Amino acid sequence: MKIRLIAFLAGVLLVVNTVSISAQPVPGVDENIPYLVTFGNKGEYAWGDDNFCQMIFFAIPESYTEPIYVRVFDPEIGGTLDEQQSDWDTKMRYEIYGGIQSCSHPDAKKMNLDGDYDSGTLLASKTFGNDSKYDGKWYTFGPINPTEGENLPREGGNSFKILIEGVSGDDGNLYKLYISSSPDENVDVEGAFAYYFRYKFRMHDNRDQIAHIYPYMDNEIVSIKQSNFDWDNDGIIRIISVNKNGEKMAVSNDANWVTSEHKVTEKEKNSSWDIQMIKNKDALIKSNNVVIYLENQYGESVKFYSVPIGGIPRYVYNIGLTPKKK
C-alpha cells in the first residue's frame, strides 16, 4: 500500500515520501515484534509491565471520510497465547477516545498514569476476561466516524487514543491491533498510521529474530534519554541511523530500569532512528516482556511510529578519497 504521511513535528512541516508499507497493524510490520503486552493490575513488576496500562494513538488523514474500525487480535485473557500466573482471573478493558484533548492532553503523553491520562470523549469500551470465544480471534470496535477524533494537523489528521488497561488479576495479555476500513477483515485505511510514547511488548523467543522500533528525530532534538525496563539482559540494544552504526544503549536486567543518553547529530535531524533489539545468542531467554520510552533534552516524550518515517534508516559510510599524485 502506498501512503503519504504529512505531519508537523515541533512546528516544522515534514513531508514524508511515499513508501510501500502497511502502517495499519500495531506492532508494525517492520518492527518485527510479535505482540503487545499488558498485565492485570495485580501483576508483579518483574513480569515486565510497570503500570499495567498501554496507550496507542493513531491518526486518520482529514481527507478520509469513511467509517473506520479498531480490530483487536486475541483480546481475551486465557487460552494458548496469554501468560498465566495463577488462575485465569484477569480482566482487561479496551477504550477508544476521541474529541478535544484526547491525544494532545499532557497527561496522555506522560510516563505514568497520574492525572487525566484518559482525557477526551469515550467512543467505545469493552472489558474482556477468560472467554474462549475470543481466543485467537479478532474483535472489532466500530464503526467510528473519523471526524470524532481530535483534529491535530501537526499529528497528521484526526487522532484517536486506545487505552488498554488491566483492571483486575495478575495474568499477562498478549494481543495485536489493526486500524481497518472493514469490520470483518484487516483492510488498510489509506494514509493512517499509529504512534506511541511508551511501548510495551513481547520479544521473540527465537534468538535470530531482531525487534525494531522507529523514533523520529525532529529538527529541535539535540539529545535523547532512553529508558528501558525488565530487559532481562537479553542481548543488546543498538542504534542504526545515518550517523550511527550500532551505538549501544544501556540495557536493564530483571525488574529494573536503566537509562542512557545519546546525542542527535545534525545529519540525523528530520529522520528516523532504527533501535534494534538483538537477543542474547548464548542464552535462551523466553517470554521476555519489555518497556521502553524516550525523552528529548527538555524531558518531553519522543514518539515511536508504526512505520519508519522516511523509510528504514541506513548508516552512511564516509569514505575518504586520497587525491592521486600527478
VOBA-1610 file (N, C-alpha, C; in pm, whole numbers, padded with zeros to 5 digits, always signed):
BEGIN
Met+00085-00119+00000Met+00000+00000+00000Met+00088+00123+00000Lys+00057+00221-00086Lys+00131+00346-00087Lys+00062+00447+00001Ile+00140+00509+00087Ile+00083+00610+00174Ile+00168+00733+00170Arg+00108+00847+00199Arg+00182+00971+00213Arg+00146+01033+00347Leu+00243+01042+00434Leu+00222+01099+00566Leu+00269+01242+00562Ile+00182+01333+00606Ile+00220+01473+00615Ile+00197+01516+00758Ala+00300+01551+00828Ala+00286+01584+00970Ala+00374+01700+01007Phe+00327+01779+01101Phe+00409+01879+01164Phe+00474+01817+01286Leu+00603+01834+01302Leu+00672+01788+01420Leu+00753+01904+01473Ala+00720+01946+01599Ala+00785+02059+01663Ala+00776+02183+01576Gly+00664+02204+01514Gly+00640+02325+01437Gly+00702+02325+01299Val+00766+02216+01260Val+00830+02209+01130Val+00749+02115+01042Leu+00712+02161+00924Leu+00635+02078+00833Leu+00726+01970+00775Leu+00684+01846+00798Leu+00761+01732+00747Leu+00677+01663+00640Val+00728+01656+00519Val+00662+01582+00414Val+00735+01451+00395Val+00665+01343+00421Val+00726+01212+00415Val+00703+01153+00278Asn+00808+01100+00220Asn+00798+01043+00087Asn+00704+00923+00086Thr+00646+00898-00031Thr+00559+00783-00047Thr+00639+00655-00026Val+00586+00566+00059Val+00655+00441+00087Val+00558+00326+00069Ser+00610+00211+00032Ser+00527+00092+00012Ser+00534+00006+00137Ile+00446+00031+00230Ile+00444-00044+00355Ile+00307-00027+00418Ser+00262-00128+00489Ser+00137-00117+00562Ser+00162-00056+00697Ala+00096+00057+00726Ala+00114+00127+00854Ala-00002+00101+00948Gln-00086+00008+00914Gln-00208-00012+00993Gln-00191-00106+01113Pro-00111-00212+01107Pro-00102-00301+01222Pro-00014-00243+01332Val-00047-00278+01455Val+00037-00247+01571Val+00052-00377+01650Pro+00174-00428+01663Pro+00302-00375+01615Pro+00308-00369+01463Gly+00391-00276+01413Gly+00406-00258+01270Gly+00485-00371+01207Val+00470-00385+01076Val+00536-00493+01003Val+00687-00487+01020Asp+00745-00370+00999Asp+00890-00356+01007Asp+00944-00361+01150Glu+00856-00351+01250Glu+00903-00360+01388Glu+00943-00503+01426Asn+00883-00601+01360Asn+00912-00742+01388Asn+00897-00773+01537Ile+00790-00724+01593Ile+00754-00750+01732Ile+00630-00838+01732Pro+00631-00952+01801Pro+00517-01044+01788Pro+00387-00993+01849Tyr+00394-00933+01972Tyr+00271-00893+02039Tyr+00296-00774+02132Leu+00192-00696+02151Leu+00186-00603+02263Leu+00156-00681+02389Val+00186-00623+02506Val+00159-00694+02631Val+00109-00597+02737Thr+00007-00640+02812Thr-00044-00565+02927Thr-00088-00666+03033Phe-00047-00643+03157Phe-00082-00733+03267Phe-00200-00678+03347Gly-00266-00766+03419Gly-00367-00723+03515Gly-00303-00640+03626Asn-00382-00556+03691Asn-00326-00460+03786Asn-00275-00523+03916Lys-00290-00654+03933Lys-00231-00723+04048Lys-00103-00798+04009Gly-00056-00771+03888Gly+00063-00839+03840Gly+00190-00793+03909Glu+00295-00874+03898Glu+00426-00839+03953Glu+00503-00758+03849Tyr+00572-00654+03895Tyr+00652-00572+03804Tyr+00759-00656+03734Ala+00808-00759+03802Ala+00915-00841+03746Ala+00870-00917+03622Trp+00741-00920+03593Trp+00693-00988+03474Trp+00697-00899+03350Gly+00737-00772+03368Gly+00763-00689+03251Gly+00659-00586+03216Asp+00578-00543+03315Asp+00483-00434+03292Asp+00489-00345+03415Asp+00522-00218+03394Asp+00548-00130+03508Asp+00424-00059+03561Asn+00317-00049+03480Asn+00196+00020+03531Asn+00065-00036+03477Phe+00071-00151+03408Phe-00050-00228+03371Phe-00145-00150+03279Cys-00089-00066+03197Cys-00170+00011+03102Cys-00086+00042+02979Gln-00148+00037+02863Gln-00082+00073+02738Gln-00167+00175+02664Met-00102+00276+02605Met-00171+00377+02525Met-00115+00376+02384Ile-00203+00357+02288Ile-00167+00360+02146Ile-00249+00470+02080Phe-00184+00552+02001Phe-00250+00660+01929Phe-00249+00631+01780Phe-00351+00678+01709Phe-00346+00667+01563Phe-00411+00787+01500Ala-00363+00821+01381Ala-00410+00939+01309Ala-00469+00899+01175Ile-00581+00963+01140Ile-00651+00940+01014Ile-00645+01070+00934Pro-00604+01068+00809Pro-00599+01192+00729Pro-00735+01262+00726Glu-00733+01393+00728Glu-00858+01470+00725Glu-00939+01442+00599Ser-00872+01403+00492Ser-00942+01377+00366Ser-01019+01245+00368Tyr-00992+01160+00468Tyr-01060+01031+00475Tyr-01191+01046+00551Thr-01302+01009+00488Thr-01434+01034+00548Thr-01517+00908+00571Glu-01466+00792+00533Glu-01541+00668+00551Glu-01526+00617+00695Pro-01617+00530+00741Pro-01604+00475+00877Pro-01474+00396+00894Ile-01422+00397+01015Ile-01303+00320+01047Ile-01335+00223+01161Tyr-01249+00125+01178Tyr-01269+00022+01280Tyr-01135-00007+01348Val-01142-00033+01476Val-01024-00077+01551Val-01043-00225+01582Arg-00955-00307+01530Arg-00966-00452+01548Arg-00856-00499+01643Val-00893-00588+01733Val-00801-00641+01833Val-00792-00792+01817Phe-00669-00842+01803Phe-00648-00986+01793Phe-00623-01044+01932Asp-00699-01147+01968Asp-00691-01216+02096Asp-00709-01119+02213Pro-00823-01050+02219Pro-00844-00951+02325Pro-00865-01011+02463Glu-00905-01140+02470Glu-00934-01202+02599Glu-00805-01243+02669Ile-00816-01286+02794Ile-00701-01325+02873Ile-00719-01469+02917Gly-00665-01560+02839Gly-00676-01703+02864Gly-00635-01777+02738Gly-00639-01906+02741Gly-00607-01983+02622Gly-00458-01998+02600Thr-00421-02015+02473Thr-00285-02055+02440Thr-00186-01939+02431Leu-00231-01820+02400Leu-00139-01710+02371Leu-00095-01635+02496Asp-00184-01614+02589Asp-00157-01525+02702Asp-00069-01591+02809Glu-00023-01509+02905Glu+00072-01554+03007Glu+00000-01573+03140Gln-00018-01697+03179Gln-00090-01731+03301Gln+00003-01726+03422Gln-00045-01667+03532Gln+00034-01660+03654Gln-00023-01747+03765Ser-00154-01750+03779Ser-00218-01840+03876Ser-00344-01893+03808Asp-00460-01862+03862Asp-00583-01888+03789Asp-00603-01778+03685Trp-00679-01808+03581Trp-00713-01703+03484Trp-00817-01610+03548Asp-00768-01506+03615Asp-00857-01418+03690Asp-00850-01272+03645Thr-00794-01247+03528Thr-00767-01110+03483Thr-00878-01055+03396Lys-00906-00928+03412Lys-00997-00854+03326Lys-00918-00741+03259Met-00942-00726+03129Met-00871-00626+03051Met-00974-00536+02983Arg-00959-00405+03004Arg-01053-00308+02947Arg-00988-00235+02830Tyr-01061-00232+02719Tyr-01019-00159+02599Tyr-01110-00038+02584Glu-01051+00079+02564Glu-01127+00202+02547Glu-01070+00281+02430Ile-01158+00344+02355Ile-01117+00430+02243Ile-01170+00570+02269Tyr-01079+00667+02263Tyr-01114+00806+02292Tyr-01088+00894+02170Gly-01178+00990+02151Gly-01161+01094+02051Gly-01195+01228+02114Gly-01215+01328+02029Gly-01256+01458+02080Gly-01142+01541+02135Ile-01178+01658+02186Ile-01080+01757+02231Ile-00993+01700+02342Gln-00863+01716+02326Gln-00758+01677+02420Gln-00748+01526+02445Ser-00810+01447+02363Ser-00793+01303+02380Ser-00649+01261+02359Cys-00581+01326+02266Cys-00442+01292+02235Cys-00344+01403+02270Ser-00388+01526+02275Ser-00298+01639+02299Ser-00282+01673+02447His-00367+01619+02533His-00356+01650+02676His-00219+01604+02728Pro-00148+01687+02803Pro-00015+01648+02854Pro-00015+01518+02932Asp-00123+01491+03006Asp-00127+01369+03087Asp-00135+01243+03000Ala-00182+01258+02875Ala-00190+01143+02786Ala-00053+01104+02732Lys+00046+01191+02747Lys+00180+01165+02695Lys+00280+01133+02805Lys+00236+01140+02930Lys+00329+01118+03040Lys+00365+00970+03055Met+00469+00949+03133Met+00518+00814+03152Met+00450+00741+03268Asn+00353+00808+03333Asn+00280+00743+03442Asn+00131+00762+03419Leu+00049+00718+03512Leu-00095+00726+03495Leu-00158+00829+03588Asp-00082+00931+03624Asp-00137+01038+03705Asp-00224+01130+03620Gly-00322+01194+03683Gly-00399+01297+03614Gly-00496+01240+03513Asp-00519+01319+03407Asp-00622+01288+03306Asp-00564+01213+03187Tyr-00501+01099+03212Tyr-00448+01020+03102Tyr-00560+00964+03014Asp-00681+00953+03070Asp-00797+00907+02993Asp-00879+01025+02944Ser-00810+01132+02907Ser-00876+01254+02859Ser-00949+01229+02727Gly-01045+01319+02697Gly-01119+01310+02573Gly-01258+01252+02591Thr-01321+01219+02480Thr-01456+01163+02478Thr-01449+01013+02454Leu-01508+00936+02543Leu-01508+00791+02528Leu-01602+00751+02415Leu-01547+00684+02314Leu-01625+00645+02196Leu-01666+00498+02199Ala-01585+00415+02261Ala-01615+00271+02266Ala-01540+00209+02383Ser-01599+00106+02442Ser-01535+00039+02555Ser-01585-00104+02567Lys-01496-00195+02603Lys-01536-00333+02631Lys-01431-00397+02722Thr-01477-00476+02818Thr-01390-00546+02910Thr-01395-00696+02880Phe-01277-00758+02872Phe-01266-00900+02842Phe-01205-00974+02959Gly-01249-01097+02981Gly-01187-01188+03076Gly-01141-01311+03003Asn-01151-01426+03069Asn-01115-01553+03007Asn-01235-01604+02929Asp-01235-01579+02800Asp-01350-01613+02716Asp-01300-01679+02589Ser-01320-01810+02577Ser-01269-01885+02462Ser-01328-01838+02329Lys-01438-01767+02336Lys-01500-01714+02213Lys-01404-01622+02139Tyr-01318-01552+02212Tyr-01228-01456+02150Tyr-01082-01502+02153Asp-01058-01626+02195Asp-00921-01677+02199Asp-00868-01697+02057Gly-00762-01623+02024Gly-00704-01632+01891Gly-00791-01576+01781Lys-00888-01492+01816Lys-00981-01434+01719Lys-00972-01280+01722Trp-01028-01221+01620Trp-01034-01074+01612Trp-01167-01023+01667Tyr-01160-00914+01743Tyr-01279-00842+01787Tyr-01272-00702+01728Thr-01387-00651+01682Thr-01391-00523+01612Thr-01468-00418+01690Phe-01406-00302+01710Phe-01473-00183+01763Phe-01510-00093+01645Gly-01631-00040+01647Gly-01672+00050+01541Gly-01810+00014+01490Pro-01859+00090+01390Pro-01785+00190+01312Pro-01759+00319+01391Ile-01651+00386+01356Ile-01612+00513+01415Ile-01600+00617+01305Asn-01664+00730+01326Asn-01654+00841+01229Asn-01519+00909+01246Pro-01438+00921+01141Pro-01306+00984+01155Pro-01311+01125+01215Thr-01422+01196+01192Thr-01432+01332+01245Thr-01452+01334+01397Glu-01475+01217+01458Glu-01486+01210+01603Glu-01350+01215+01672Gly-01244+01207+01596Gly-01111+01218+01654Gly-01077+01362+01687Glu-00965+01382+01755Glu-00917+01517+01782Glu-00841+01567+01660Asn-00885+01680+01608Asn-00823+01733+01487Asn-00687+01794+01521Leu-00582+01726+01478Leu-00445+01768+01507Leu-00364+01764+01378Pro-00367+01871+01300Pro-00291+01873+01174Pro-00143+01840+01194Arg-00087+01884+01307Arg+00054+01857+01333Arg+00082+01708+01350Glu-00020+01632+01386Glu-00003+01489+01406Glu-00049+01408+01285Gly-00098+01474+01183Gly-00133+01403+01061Gly-00281+01389+01035Gly-00367+01457+01114Gly-00511+01450+01085Gly-00593+01436+01211Asn-00698+01354+01202Asn-00787+01329+01316Asn-00730+01214+01399Ser-00697+01244+01526Ser-00625+01148+01610Ser-00716+01085+01716Phe-00687+00959+01748Phe-00761+00882+01847Phe-00662+00817+01944Lys-00712+00783+02060Lys-00631+00716+02162Lys-00697+00584+02200Ile-00618+00478+02205Ile-00665+00348+02251Ile-00598+00320+02385Leu-00680+00297+02486Leu-00631+00264+02620Leu-00658+00117+02646Ile-00553+00041+02680Ile-00568-00099+02718Ile-00520-00109+02862Glu-00608-00144+02954Glu-00574-00136+03095Glu-00619-00263+03168Gly-00526-00321+03245Gly-00560-00435+03329Gly-00632-00389+03454Val-00759-00423+03468Val-00839-00371+03579Val-00853-00471+03694Ser-00805-00594+03674Ser-00804-00693+03783Ser-00713-00807+03742Gly-00677-00891+03841Gly-00599-01010+03813Gly-00451-00985+03794Asp-00377-01093+03763Asp-00231-01081+03751Asp-00174-01148+03627Asp-00260-01188+03533Asp-00214-01256+03413Asp-00172-01156+03306Gly-00093-01204+03209Gly-00044-01120+03101Gly-00127-01136+02975Asn-00170-01025+02920Asn-00250-01025+02797Asn-00160-00991+02679Leu-00150-01082+02583Leu-00076-01060+02460Leu-00176-01041+02346Tyr-00156-00938+02265Tyr-00256-00901+02165Tyr-00193-00816+02056Lys-00269-00794+01950Lys-00231-00707+01839Lys-00347-00615+01805Leu-00319-00505+01738Leu-00421-00411+01692Leu-00411-00393+01541Tyr-00522-00351+01483Tyr-00523-00317+01340Tyr-00626-00207+01316Ile-00584-00101+01249Ile-00675+00007+01210Ile-00726-00027+01070Ser-00855-00051+01058Ser-00910-00109+00936Ser-01025-00025+00881Ser-01047-00038+00751Ser-01163+00023+00687Ser-01278-00077+00675Ser-01257-00200+00725Ser-01360-00306+00719Ser-01382-00362+00858Pro-01506-00395+00893Pro-01532-00455+01024Pro-01496-00604+01031Asp-01480-00669+00916Asp-01466-00813+00912Asp-01328-00863+00874Glu-01244-00774+00823Glu-01109-00814+00784Glu-01017-00693+00795Asn-00887-00720+00788Asn-00789-00613+00801Asn-00763-00550+00665Val-00824-00433+00645Val-00810-00359+00520Val-00757-00220+00555Asp-00648-00182+00496Asp-00581-00057+00532Asp-00669+00065+00512Val-00655+00160+00605Val-00713+00293+00589Val-00604+00379+00525Glu-00627+00423+00406Glu-00523+00492+00329Glu-00470+00613+00405Gly-00339+00611+00432Gly-00274+00724+00496Gly-00274+00722+00647Ala-00342+00625+00710Ala-00346+00620+00856Ala-00215+00563+00910Phe-00181+00600+01033Phe-00064+00544+01098Phe-00080+00553+01248Ala-00005+00471+01319Ala-00009+00467+01465Ala+00120+00524+01522Tyr+00111+00576+01645Tyr+00230+00622+01715Tyr+00210+00601+01865Tyr+00320+00603+01939Tyr+00313+00572+02081Tyr+00430+00641+02152Phe+00413+00667+02281Phe+00516+00733+02360Phe+00586+00636+02455Arg+00516+00534+02498Arg+00571+00433+02588Arg+00526+00299+02532Tyr+00621+00212+02503Tyr+00589+00092+02427Tyr+00617-00031+02514Lys+00517-00122+02520Lys+00529-00245+02598Lys+00499-00363+02508Phe+00592-00456+02499Phe+00575-00563+02402Phe+00652-00687+02444Arg+00620-00796+02376Arg+00685-00926+02396Arg+00793-00943+02289Met+00911-00982+02333Met+01018-01016+02240Met+00994-01155+02181His+01052-01181+02065His+01052-01316+02010His+01132-01409+02101Asp+01094-01535+02108Asp+01177-01635+02174Asp+01295-01676+02085Asn+01276-01671+01956Asn+01380-01709+01859Asn+01497-01611+01867Arg+01616-01661+01897Arg+01733-01575+01915Arg+01781-01510+01786Asp+01731-01557+01671Asp+01772-01499+01543Asp+01684-01382+01501Gln+01576-01358+01573Gln+01483-01250+01539Gln+01527-01119+01604Ile+01527-01011+01526Ile+01565-00879+01575Ile+01441-00790+01575Ala+01409-00734+01691Ala+01297-00640+01702Ala+01346-00499+01675His+01257-00414+01621His+01293-00277+01585His+01186-00181+01637Ile+01228-00063+01678Ile+01135+00048+01700Ile+01192+00170+01632Tyr+01102+00262+01588Tyr+01142+00371+01499Tyr+01099+00507+01553Pro+01179+00566+01642Pro+01151+00704+01684Pro+01196+00802+01575Tyr+01129+00916+01573Tyr+01163+01020+01474Tyr+01233+01136+01543Met+01347+01176+01490Met+01424+01286+01546Met+01393+01414+01470Asp+01309+01499+01530Asp+01273+01621+01460Asp+01386+01723+01470Asn+01366+01839+01410Asn+01470+01939+01395Asn+01513+02001+01527Glu+01430+01988+01632Glu+01459+02053+01759Glu+01532+01961+01858Ile+01540+01833+01830Ile+01601+01739+01925Ile+01752+01742+01909Val+01823+01763+02020Val+01969+01760+02018Val+02023+01639+02095Ser+01942+01583+02184Ser+01982+01462+02256Ser+01858+01392+02306Ile+01870+01264+02331Ile+01760+01187+02389Ile+01812+01104+02506Lys+01722+01080+02600Lys+01749+00986+02708Lys+01652+00870+02691Gln+01708+00752+02677Gln+01623+00634+02665Gln+01615+00564+02799Ser+01497+00507+02828Ser+01476+00429+02950Ser+01412+00297+02911Asn+01469+00188+02958Asn+01405+00057+02934Asn+01396-00021+03064Phe+01295-00108+03070Phe+01259-00181+03193Phe+01249-00330+03166Asp+01311-00408+03253Asp+01295-00554+03255Asp+01342-00619+03125Trp+01454-00572+03072Trp+01512-00629+02950Trp+01567-00770+02977Asp+01589-00803+03103Asp+01642-00934+03143Asp+01781-00962+03085Asn+01853-00854+03054Asn+01987-00866+02997Asn+01988-00958+02875Asp+01883-00945+02795Asp+01861-01034+02680Asp+01930-00979+02556Gly+02064-00972+02559Gly+02137-00926+02443Gly+02168-00778+02448Ile+02163-00712+02331Ile+02200-00571+02321Ile+02089-00490+02255Ile+02089-00361+02282Ile+02002-00266+02212Ile+02095-00164+02146Arg+02082-00146+02016Arg+02172-00057+01945Arg+02095+00035+01851Ile+02161+00144+01811Ile+02100+00244+01723Ile+02165+00238+01586Ile+02081+00232+01483Ile+02126+00249+01345Ile+02061+00376+01290Ser+02142+00464+01234Ser+02091+00587+01173Ser+02189+00627+01063Val+02167+00743+01003Val+02261+00788+00901Val+02400+00813+00959Asn+02408+00840+01090Asn+02536+00870+01156Asn+02577+00770+01263Lys+02493+00674+01293Lys+02524+00577+01399Lys+02518+00436+01340Asn+02625+00364+01361Asn+02633+00229+01305Asn+02644+00127+01418Gly+02544+00131+01508Gly+02541+00032+01614Gly+02576+00087+01751Glu+02555+00217+01772Glu+02579+00275+01904Glu+02490+00205+02006Lys+02552+00156+02114Lys+02477+00075+02210Lys+02406+00161+02314Met+02287+00115+02351Met+02211+00173+02461Met+02230+00086+02585Ala+02215+00147+02701Ala+02218+00069+02825Ala+02099-00025+02828Val+02119-00143+02885Val+02011-00243+02893Val+01987-00281+03039Ser+01861-00306+03071Ser+01822-00338+03209Ser+01830-00488+03233Asn+01830-00523+03359Asn+01823-00662+03400Asn+01679-00696+03438Asp+01660-00784+03532Asp+01526-00826+03570Asp+01461-00723+03661Ala+01345-00672+03621Ala+01260-00585+03704Ala+01328-00455+03746Asn+01419-00403+03665Asn+01477-00273+03699Asn+01480-00183+03576Trp+01488-00052+03603Trp+01500+00048+03497Trp+01647+00083+03476Val+01681+00118+03353Val+01813+00171+03324Val+01797+00279+03217Thr+01885+00379+03218Thr+01878+00488+03121Thr+02015+00511+03059Ser+02015+00572+02942Ser+02138+00620+02879Ser+02104+00736+02789Glu+02200+00826+02770Glu+02179+00945+02689Glu+02257+00934+02558His+02197+00990+02452His+02255+00978+02319His+02235+01109+02243Lys+02342+01156+02179Lys+02338+01280+02103Lys+02269+01259+01969Val+02203+01363+01921Val+02143+01362+01788Val+02224+01457+01701Thr+02285+01406+01597Thr+02368+01489+01511Thr+02282+01568+01414Glu+02342+01666+01351Glu+02269+01749+01253Glu+02217+01664+01138Lys+02295+01567+01094Lys+02253+01483+00982Lys+02137+01390+01021Glu+02122+01363+01150Glu+02014+01274+01194Glu+01882+01347+01214Lys+01884+01479+01217Lys+01760+01552+01239Lys+01668+01536+01118Asn+01538+01535+01147Asn+01436+01511+01044Asn+01455+01374+00978Ser+01488+01275+01060Ser+01497+01137+01011Ser+01469+01042+01127Ser+01448+00916+01094Ser+01419+00814+01194Ser+01546+00747+01243Trp+01540+00696+01364Trp+01638+00601+01414Trp+01578+00462+01407Asp+01664+00364+01385Asp+01625+00223+01396Asp+01689+00170+01523Ile+01609+00157+01629Ile+01657+00099+01754Ile+01636-00052+01746Gln+01746-00124+01738Gln+01741-00268+01717Gln+01764-00342+01849Met+01681-00441+01874Met+01691-00523+01995Met+01734-00662+01954Ile+01861-00692+01981Ile+01925-00815+01934Ile+01942-00910+02052Lys+01879-01025+02044Lys+01874-01118+02157Lys+02010-01183+02185Asn+02023-01224+02309Asn+02141-01294+02356Asn+02153-01428+02283Lys+02264-01449+02213Lys+02282-01573+02138Lys+02325-01690+02226Asp+02374-01660+02346Asp+02430-01763+02432Asp+02333-01815+02537Ala+02217-01752+02546Ala+02118-01797+02646Ala+01978-01785+02585Leu+01895-01884+02609Leu+01759-01881+02557Leu+01668-01816+02661Ile+01637-01689+02640Ile+01550-01615+02730Ile+01413-01607+02666Lys+01316-01671+02727Lys+01182-01682+02669Lys+01084-01591+02740Ser+00977-01557+02668Ser+00867-01477+02723Ser+00917-01348+02785Asn+01006-01279+02714Asn+01065-01155+02765Asn+00976-01036+02728Asn+00916-00974+02830Asn+00833-00855+02811Asn+00916-00731+02844Val+00907-00628+02760Val+00994-00512+02770Val+00912-00383+02766Val+00958-00283+02840Val+00902-00148+02835Val+01013-00053+02794Ile+00984+00041+02703Ile+01085+00137+02660Ile+01019+00270+02627Tyr+01088+00380+02659Tyr+01044+00512+02615Tyr+01164+00604+02600Leu+01144+00713+02526Leu+01249+00813+02501Leu+01200+00950+02543Glu+01295+01035+02586Glu+01266+01175+02616Glu+01372+01262+02549Asn+01331+01382+02505Asn+01428+01474+02448Asn+01499+01552+02559Gln+01580+01651+02519Gln+01660+01725+02616Gln+01577+01809+02712Tyr+01449+01830+02681Tyr+01359+01903+02769Tyr+01275+01811+02857Gly+01297+01681+02848Gly+01218+01586+02923Gly+01084+01555+02860Glu+01065+01593+02734Glu+00940+01567+02662Glu+00946+01431+02593Ser+00834+01364+02589Ser+00828+01232+02528Ser+00852+01238+02378Val+00925+01141+02327Val+00955+01129+02184Val+00872+01014+02129Lys+00809+01035+02013Lys+00719+00935+01955Lys+00796+00823+01886Phe+00739+00702+01899Phe+00771+00591+01810Phe+00658+00583+01707Tyr+00692+00544+01585Tyr+00591+00531+01480Tyr+00583+00387+01432Ser+00462+00344+01394Ser+00443+00208+01347Ser+00510+00184+01212Val+00542+00292+01142Val+00615+00284+01016Val+00729+00384+01025Pro+00851+00347+00988Pro+00963+00442+00997Pro+00946+00557+00899Ile+00928+00676+00952Ile+00906+00793+00866Ile+01030+00818+00783Gly+01010+00829+00652Gly+01122+00847+00561Gly+01190+00718+00521Gly+01137+00605+00569Gly+01196+00476+00538Gly+01291+00428+00646Ile+01327+00301+00640Ile+01420+00244+00737Ile+01556+00311+00722Pro+01610+00368+00830Pro+01737+00441+00817Pro+01854+00348+00789Arg+01948+00398+00710Arg+02070+00325+00677Arg+02190+00410+00714Tyr+02291+00345+00770Tyr+02413+00416+00802Tyr+02484+00458+00674Val+02530+00582+00669Val+02600+00635+00552Val+02749+00636+00581Tyr+02822+00551+00511Tyr+02967+00544+00531Tyr+03034+00666+00468Asn+03131+00721+00540Asn+03212+00829+00487Asn+03344+00772+00439Ile+03358+00765+00311Ile+03478+00706+00252Ile+03569+00818+00205Gly+03683+00828+00269Gly+03779+00932+00232Gly+03860+00890+00110Leu+03874+00980+00016Leu+03949+00952-00107Leu+04079+01030-00105Thr+04191+00964-00129Thr+04321+01029-00133Thr+04347+01076-00275Pro+04372+01207-00294Pro+04397+01259-00430Pro+04515+01186-00494Lys+04499+01154-00619Lys+04604+01084-00693Lys+04718+01180-00725Lys+04840+01135-00693Lys+04955+01220-00721Lys+04982+01227-00871Lys+05018+01345-00914Lys+05049+01363-01055Lys+05197+01330-01083
//
